[in-house]
Amino acid sequence: MAAEDPLVRRRRGPSMADVARLAGVSGQTVSRVANDRHNVDAVTRDRVRAAMRELGYRPNGAARALRNGEFRSIGAIVFELSSFGTTRTLDAIAKAATMSGYSINLLPVLDVSQRAVTNAFSRLGEQAVDGVIILIEAHTLDEAGVQLPDGLPVVVVDSSAHYDYPIVDTDQAQGARLATEHLLQLGHRTVWHLGGPPTSFAADRRRQSWEQTLLDHGCEVPPVHDGDWTASSGYDAGRALAANDDVTAVFVANDQMALGLLRALYERGRAVPGDVSVVGFDDMEEAAHFWPPLTTVRQSFAEVGRHSVDALISEIQAGEHHHSPVSVATELVVRGSTAPPRT
């Protein structure tokens, strides 16, 4: 293969990969040297710095990074960009990072595998980030047997996996219990559940808590109907629920599926909340404008984002892991979609 034209390289500027290639080290090692971290031996550090000088390598913020050991940049690895929860959490993380003086480098990963995660870490290392926040669906990750690489501070959001990193998550179990108990306290004999995908940790925790709440109250546990978080899947599962006259109360794992259920109930001629009460989860902005306005469980995405960034910055500054998990409380928002059952 022909060597790259030096004129082309000068026009685009040398990259961290160029430095790593010349020094014969990994991109992570170049990042550590650029951040003036102490976990690189002296010989390797000198070789990397010599390669930087030879190539004229100057990453964004490099002068400041060499002085204080920080690039003021956070990487975010995401496995699912289309879901409401992920986009809201990312928005909260970006705002919290900006308020703390950090920028965000977003890296979506479509293939949940060891190779994909390792490559994502390497790419973020080349972009000179100080730490990484990972938004994952735990069951999918566990099934793939993925191990998170060492070398950068990491915080995991929305995960049940037992990683040696800080974990931040909404209290899924508390939210499901609030929703289920609200419907039972209205007088419904039991509560049906329209759940999220079985691979989702959040959906699984909500499902388990719903079931345990019913058992704690001595209620029958009906079969679960699963969706995939979308309104269309809520409509498809909702048609079966709407056709069952025994159904008087439904806890839905998110607001979008609840919207589909409301349509299915309407088409079947079953009034909400007169015939069937419905509770969602998330409290998306549109939930207050459904008809009827949706009773739902509010997640504080802003708090999840703030805690995630705070935990990561603490790791970056301390140079060590702090393993205490953070659980962000939920809140029941009662609107017009729930009422006592007909007598």
C-alpha positions in Angstrom: 0.0 0.0 0.0 1.4 3.4 -0.9 2.4 5.7 1.9 0.1 8.7 2.7 1.2 11.9 1.0 2.8 14.2 3.7 1.1 17.2 2.0 -2.3 15.5 2.5 -1.6 14.8 6.2 -0.4 18.4 6.8 -3.7 19.7 5.2 -5.9 17.6 7.5 -3.5 17.8 10.5 -2.0 14.8 12.3 -4.4 12.7 14.4 -4.0 10.8 17.6 -4.0 7.7 15.5 -0.9 9.1 13.6 0.9 9.6 16.9 0.0 6.2 18.1 1.2 4.6 14.8 4.5 6.5 14.9 5.1 5.8 18.6 4.0 2.2 18.3 1.4 2.4 21.0 -2.4 2.5 21.4 -4.7 5.5 21.1 -5.5 5.1 24.8 -1.8 5.4 25.6 -1.6 8.6 23.6 -4.6 10.0 25.4 -3.1 9.2 28.8 0.1 11.0 27.8 -1.8 13.9 26.5 -3.8 14.1 29.7 -0.5 13.8 31.7 -1.8 10.7 33.6 0.6 8.7 35.6 -0.2 5.2 34.5 2.3 5.3 31.6 5.9 4.3 32.1 8.6 7.0 31.5 10.1 5.4 28.3 6.7 5.1 26.6 5.7 8.6 27.7 8.9 10.0 26.1 8.4 8.1 22.9 4.8 9.4 22.6 5.8 13.0 23.3 8.6 12.7 20.7 6.0 11.5 18.2 3.8 14.4 19.0 6.6 16.9 18.5 7.7 15.2 15.2 4.2 15.3 13.8 3.2 18.7 15.2 0.3 17.1 16.9 -2.0 19.6 18.6 -5.5 18.2 19.6 -8.2 20.7 20.6 -7.4 21.9 24.0 -4.1 20.1 24.1 -2.1 23.0 25.7 -4.6 23.2 28.5 -4.7 19.4 28.8 -1.0 19.1 29.2 -1.1 21.7 32.0 -4.0 20.3 34.0 -4.4 16.8 32.8 -8.0 17.3 31.4 -9.4 17.7 28.0 -12.8 18.9 29.5 -14.6 16.5 27.2 -16.9 13.5 28.0 -17.7 10.6 25.7 -21.2 9.1 25.6 -21.7 5.6 24.2 -25.3 4.8 23.4 -26.9 1.6 22.2 -30.4 2.9 21.4 -31.0 6.4 20.1 -34.7 6.1 19.1 -36.2 5.6 22.6 -37.7 8.6 24.5 -35.9 7.8 27.7 -32.5 7.7 26.0 -32.9 10.9 24.1 -34.2 12.7 27.2 -31.3 11.3 29.3 -28.7 12.3 26.7 -30.2 15.8 26.6 -29.9 16.0 30.4 -26.3 14.7 30.4 -25.4 17.3 27.7 -26.9 20.2 29.7 -25.2 19.0 32.9 -21.9 18.6 31.2 -22.1 22.0 29.6 -22.9 23.6 33.0 -19.8 21.9 34.4 -17.6 23.2 31.6 -17.4 19.9 29.6 -18.3 19.2 26.0 -19.9 15.9 24.9 -18.7 13.5 22.2 -21.6 11.2 21.2 -20.8 7.7 19.8 -23.8 5.5 18.9 -23.0 1.7 18.9 -25.4 -0.5 16.9 -23.7 -3.9 17.5 -23.7 -4.9 21.1 -20.6 -7.0 21.2 -17.2 -7.0 22.9 -15.5 -5.8 19.7 -18.0 -2.9 19.2 -17.6 -1.7 22.8 -13.8 -1.9 22.6 -13.7 0.0 19.3 -16.0 2.6 20.7 -13.6 3.1 23.6 -10.6 3.4 21.2 -12.4 5.9 19.1 -13.3 8.0 22.1 -9.7 7.8 23.2 -8.6 9.2 19.9 -11.0 12.1 20.4 -9.3 12.9 23.8 -12.0 12.5 26.3 -11.6 12.5 30.1 -14.2 9.9 30.8 -17.2 8.0 29.4 -20.9 7.7 30.2 -22.6 4.6 28.8 -26.4 4.2 28.3 -27.1 0.5 27.9 -29.9 -2.1 28.1 -28.4 -4.5 30.6 -29.9 -7.8 29.5 -28.8 -7.2 25.9 -25.3 -6.3 27.2 -25.1 -9.3 29.5 -26.2 -11.7 26.8 -23.4 -10.5 24.6 -20.8 -11.1 27.3 -19.4 -7.7 27.0 -16.6 -6.5 29.4 -15.9 -2.7 29.6 -12.3 -1.9 28.8 -10.0 -0.3 31.4 -8.2 3.0 31.0 -10.9 5.7 31.3 -13.3 6.7 34.1 -16.7 5.3 33.4 -20.3 5.8 34.6 -23.1 3.4 33.5 -26.7 4.7 33.2 -29.8 2.4 33.3 -28.1 -0.9 34.0 -28.5 -3.9 36.3 -25.1 -5.3 35.4 -22.6 -5.6 38.2 -19.8 -3.5 36.8 -17.0 -2.1 38.8 -18.2 1.4 37.9 -20.7 3.9 39.3 -24.3 3.1 38.2 -27.0 5.8 38.0 -30.6 4.9 37.3 -34.2 5.9 37.9 -35.9 3.9 40.7 -37.9 1.8 38.3 -39.3 -0.4 41.1 -40.6 2.5 43.1 -42.3 4.0 40.0 -44.1 0.7 39.2 -45.2 0.3 42.8 -46.7 3.8 42.8 -48.7 3.2 39.7 -50.0 -0.2 40.7 -50.9 0.8 44.3 -52.7 3.9 42.9 -55.0 1.7 40.8 -55.6 -0.8 43.7 -56.4 2.1 46.1 -59.1 3.3 43.7 -60.8 -0.1 44.2 -59.7 -2.2 41.2 -59.5 -5.9 42.0 -56.3 -6.3 40.1 -54.1 -4.4 37.6 -53.1 -5.7 34.1 -49.7 -4.8 32.6 -48.6 -3.7 29.2 -44.8 -4.1 29.4 -41.8 -3.1 27.5 -39.4 -5.4 25.6 -38.1 -8.4 27.7 -34.5 -7.4 26.8 -34.9 -4.1 28.6 -33.7 -3.8 32.2 -36.1 -0.9 32.8 -39.0 -2.9 31.5 -38.0 -5.9 33.5 -37.7 -3.9 36.8 -41.1 -2.3 36.2 -42.7 -5.7 35.4 -41.2 -7.4 38.5 -42.3 -4.5 40.8 -45.8 -4.6 39.4 -46.1 -8.3 40.0 -44.6 -8.1 43.5 -47.0 -5.3 44.4 -50.0 -7.3 43.4 -48.7 -10.3 45.4 -48.1 -8.1 48.4 -51.8 -7.0 48.2 -53.1 -10.5 47.8 -54.3 -9.8 44.2 -54.3 -12.1 41.2 -51.4 -11.5 38.8 -52.8 -11.4 35.2 -50.7 -12.4 32.1 -48.4 -9.7 30.8 -48.8 -8.2 27.3 -45.5 -7.0 25.9 -44.7 -4.1 23.5 -41.6 -2.5 22.2 -42.0 1.0 23.6 -43.8 2.4 20.5 -47.4 3.6 20.3 -48.1 1.1 17.5 -47.1 -1.8 19.8 -49.2 -0.4 22.5 -52.1 -0.3 20.1 -51.5 -3.9 19.0 -51.3 -5.3 22.5 -54.1 -2.9 23.6 -56.6 -4.5 21.2 -56.4 -7.8 23.2 -56.7 -5.9 26.5 -59.7 -3.9 25.2 -61.5 -7.0 24.1 -61.3 -8.5 27.6 -64.1 -7.3 29.8 -62.2 -8.4 32.9 -59.7 -5.6 32.3 -60.6 -2.5 34.4 -57.1 -1.1 35.1 -53.8 -1.2 33.1 -50.3 -0.1 34.1 -48.4 0.6 30.9 -44.5 0.6 31.0 -44.3 3.9 29.1 -46.5 6.8 27.9 -46.1 6.1 24.1 -47.5 2.6 24.5 -50.3 4.0 26.7 -51.2 6.3 23.8 -51.7 3.2 21.6 -53.7 1.5 24.3 -56.0 4.6 24.6 -56.8 4.3 20.9 -57.5 0.6 21.1 -59.9 1.2 24.0 -61.7 4.0 22.2 -62.1 1.8 19.1 -63.6 -0.9 21.2 -66.1 1.5 22.8 -64.6 1.3 26.3 -64.4 4.6 28.1 -61.3 5.8 29.9 -61.5 6.1 32.9 -65.2 5.0 33.1 -64.6 1.4 32.0 -60.8 1.1 32.1 -58.2 3.2 34.1 -54.8 3.7 32.5 -51.4 4.7 34.1 -48.3 5.3 32.0 -44.6 5.8 32.8 -42.2 8.7 31.9 -44.5 11.8 31.9 -43.5 12.9 28.5 -44.6 16.4 27.7 -47.5 15.2 25.5 -49.0 13.0 28.3 -50.8 16.0 29.8 -52.5 16.5 26.4 -53.7 13.0 25.7 -57.4 12.5 25.9 -58.1 11.9 28.7 -54.9 13.5 30.2 -52.7 10.6 31.2 -52.0 9.6 34.8 -48.4 8.6 34.8 -45.1 8.1 36.7 -42.7 11.0 36.2 -39.0 10.2 35.8 -36.5 13.0 36.5 -34.2 12.8 33.5 -32.5 16.0 34.6 -31.5 14.4 37.9 -30.2 11.2 36.2 -28.1 13.4 33.9 -26.8 15.6 36.7 -25.9 12.6 38.9 -24.2 10.8 36.0 -22.0 13.8 35.1 -21.2 14.6 38.8 -20.2 10.9 39.3 -18.0 10.9 36.3 -16.3 14.3 37.1 -15.6 13.0 40.6 -13.9 10.0 39.1 -11.9 12.1 36.7 -10.7 14.4 39.4 -10.0 11.7 42.0 -8.4 9.3 39.6 -10.3 6.4 41.1 -13.7 4.7 41.1 -16.5 5.5 43.5 -18.9 2.5 43.4 -22.0 3.7 45.3 -25.0 3.4 43.0 -27.4 6.3 42.7 -31.2 5.7 42.5 -33.3 8.7 41.4 -36.8 8.8 42.8 -40.0 8.9 40.7 -43.3 10.7 41.3 -46.9 9.7 40.5 -48.7 12.4 38.5 -52.5 11.9 38.8 -54.6 13.2 35.9 -57.8 12.2 34.2 -57.2 8.6 33.0 -57.8 6.9 36.3 -60.9 6.5 38.4 -62.7 3.9 40.7 -64.2 1.0 38.7 -67.8 0.9 37.9 -70.0 -0.7 40.6 
